[in-house]
Amino acid sequence: MSIEQIKQADFKEKSLKAWAEKAEESLKGKSIETLSTYTYESIKLKPLYTKEDVDSKELTEFPGVPDFRRGISSLGHTGKGWEIAQTLSFNSIEELNTKLETAIQRGQTAVSFPVGGELFSDISGLKELIKTIGTNHLFSLNAGEYLKPFLAVLISALKESEIDGSATGFIAADPIAQATESGFFPADEETFMGEWEETVRTAVRSFPELRTVLINAAPYHNSGASADQELGIAIASGVQYLHYLIEQGWEVDKALNLFIFHFPVGSQFFMETAKLRAARLLWDKVGESYNGKEQARKMHISAETSFFTKTVYDPYVNMLRTGNEAFAAVLGGVQYLKTSPFNEAYEEPTFFSERVARNTQLLLREEAGLKHVADPAGGSWYVETLTRELAQKGWDFFLEIEEEGGLIAALKSGWLQSRIQTVMDKRKQDISTRKRSIIGTNVYANLDEEIKQATSSEKKSHYCSDSLTTLIQLCGKNQSLEDRLRTTESGDKIVALQQDRLAAPYERLRVKAGRLSDVDGRRPSIGLICIGELKRHKPRADFITGFMSAGGIKTMKSTSIVTKKDALAFIDENPSKYFCLCGDNEQYEEQGIEIVRELNKKHPEIQIYVAGLPPENDRSKWANTQVRNFIHVKSNCLEVLSALLDEMEVSSREGKA
């Protein structure tokens, strides 16, 4: 081909139909529909998205304009960027002061730490900390039940220091979310909401730029809620607070400017990005319905990488999970971001783990260049379609909550907890059958790994007596401090949300296996009777090895078993009473069944499993054998391992007796 011919060449546009036909050729006759999957939000994910999947509005909108799906700033993160708001752990005010100074020097831009009773053990120290922070840094604090006393200390400290300016960022609380964790709503809901509103009003007088109304989706996320449920709950929660404030005489725009939404960001990258974009769209819709001005309708989002997805075993993989989740959060357009230390699931964060967590954001900002693009996901046919579909699903769920009487009523009746539990059950089923993989936990588990136990010392008591008088004076009422600072178990009891990490059921099995190792002095094990040549038995032997390791059970492979005598010799050499036959279906028919029958006869005490699931028409041939179970890709791994470890535990006790 000449240069002139190359210059005249063009690229003909291919149709979706032509692509589908070509794809089906590679699928060897299977329909293109087999590549589609469904999410926990009941959204169908197609293998390919085109411009026909989006409308012109979604492609022509710009960041910074309603409906704000593309962000609340026209510059996105190319201007100031998002706030790096790492939560700093501490055991004393002095330690917190030192860590905060170091963190700010190394890139942290917003002040974040746990707000609990230990802060008030040293009121003077807390005041000095606040004076150090002054008004130079944004706050990023979920104050929870300690909102009022913390604000009181903040007001007092800034007055004493005569610092010019106002506290900025957010120091906020979500009383409804707190109730889902404690399992109790106050007996007098009107009084409860009235005190909350009074706290918010007092904060606005002193700090007009500080956001104090938190919508915290973390308890719902960590209980297994799907993305559309998180959205629906967040919007319902926002509407509940907004409506109450307006009833108390607040102007709509002034009330809207108090809100900060907090979302955990999970492992489904595009779904989580779409969730944050859809949240802004929905809140704009709410603000518009209340006749709020455009500026006030902008949703400010704080995000954290998900605790729900983290693991105790193989914890360094958590660094990858955190990086993926933080990336999704930035693409979703957050204003504040906390990246979790890789070891937070099993011990207090260390200097190293906190540093890696903070640097993850710096890498995304400086090395990945995310600060140079206003809206990296904008215009993507897939992301825009997913945003629209997820927004509709979230809105529908919000309307369902409203039909139940609102968020508080839905929680009191148990309706909402039941809906979340349904999704959680699906998630558990998927990890139990290993349809969903958790690297290092239900797949590729490392049995040689030793997990350190939590080394943190006992936390100080919530309050120290020498600070009680000062704090009561700051709070300003004669009510007891215990009543003011703690969520009391009085009032309407609700079903508390059951928050748990997704990997926890497998981790509990590993702990049980570890206990058995301590009792017997050797790891729980199962012998693999490998039939014939390596290439025939290896696939299923490897599968069983991975399957068993998820529960902390070691496998001991035989050499190639050719005769019944070889199998008997292998069993005699091994102390385990649990064995699994490994080979292909043809080998099972030729030798496997006879080997099992011989083992049943010579060693009736052993438990025999078979790797794989023979064809249905061959299963009757196993009828007279004492095969305990067939273990295959559709087996419920968690159930099989749990039952096996329970038996091993009983055997261990009997042997010891």
FENWODA-V916786 format. One line per field, one symbol per residue. ss: DSSP state (~ for helix, > for strand, _ for the rest). phi: phi as a letter, one per 40 degrees, with the letter a starting at -180 (. if undefined). A space follows every 10 residues. Layout:
ss: ???
phi: ???
This chain:
ss: __~~~~~~__ _____~~~~~ ~~~~~~____ _~~~~_>>__ ___>>_____ ~~~__~~~~~ __________ _____~~~__ __>>___>__ __~~~~~~~~ ~~~~~____> >_>___~~~~ ~_~~~~~~~~ ~~~____>>> >>_~~~~~~~ ~~~~~~~~~~ ~_______>> >>>_~~~~~~ ~~_>>___~~ ~~~~~~~~~~ ~~~~~~___> >>>>>>_~~~ ~_____~~~~ ~~~~~~~~~~ ~~~~~~~___ _~~~~~__>> >>>>>___~~ ~~~~~~~~~~ ~~~~~~~~~_ ____~~~___ >>>>>_____ ______~~~~ ~~~~~~~~~~ ~~___>>>__ __________ ~~~~~~~~~~ ~~~~~~~__~ ~~________ ~~~~~~~~~~ ~~~~~~~~~~ ~~~___~~~~ ~~~_~~~~~~ ~~~~~~~~~~ ~~______>_ __>_______ __________ ____~~~~~~ ~~~~~_____ ~~~~~_____ _>>_______ ___~~~~~~~ ~~~~~~~~~~ ____>>>>>> >__~~~~~~~ ~~~~~~~~~_ ___>>>>___ >__~~~~~~~ ~~~____>>> >>__~~~~~~ ~~~~~~~~~~ ~~____>>>> >____~~~~~ ~~____>>>> >_____~~~~ ~~~~~~~~~~ ~~~~~~_
phi: .ccccccccb bccccccccc cccccccfgc ccccccbbcc cgcccccabb cccbcccccb cbcgbdcgcc hcbccfcccc gcccbcccca bacccccccc cccccbhcbb caacbbdccc cacccccccc cccfbcbcca bccfcbdccc cccccccccc cfccgbcbga baabdccccc ccgbbdcbcc cdcccccccc ccccccbccc cbbcbbcdcc dcchdccccd cccccccccc ccccccccgc cdcccccccb bbbcbcccdc cccccccccc dcccccdccc gccdcccccc bbbbcccdcc bccfcccdcc ccccccdccc ccgccbabbc ccbccbacdb dccccccccd ccccccccgc ccbcadccgc dccccccccc cccccccdcc cccchhcccc cccgccdccc cdcccccccc cccgcbcbdg bcbfcbcccb cccdbccdcc cdbbdcbccd cccccgbccc cdccbbcccb hccbccccca cccddccccc cccccccccc gacdabcbcc cgcdccccdc ccccdccccc bgbcbbcccc cbbccccccc cccbccbbbb cbiccccdcc bdcccccccd ccbcccbbbb cgbdddcbcc ccdccbccac baccccdccc cccccccccc ccccccc
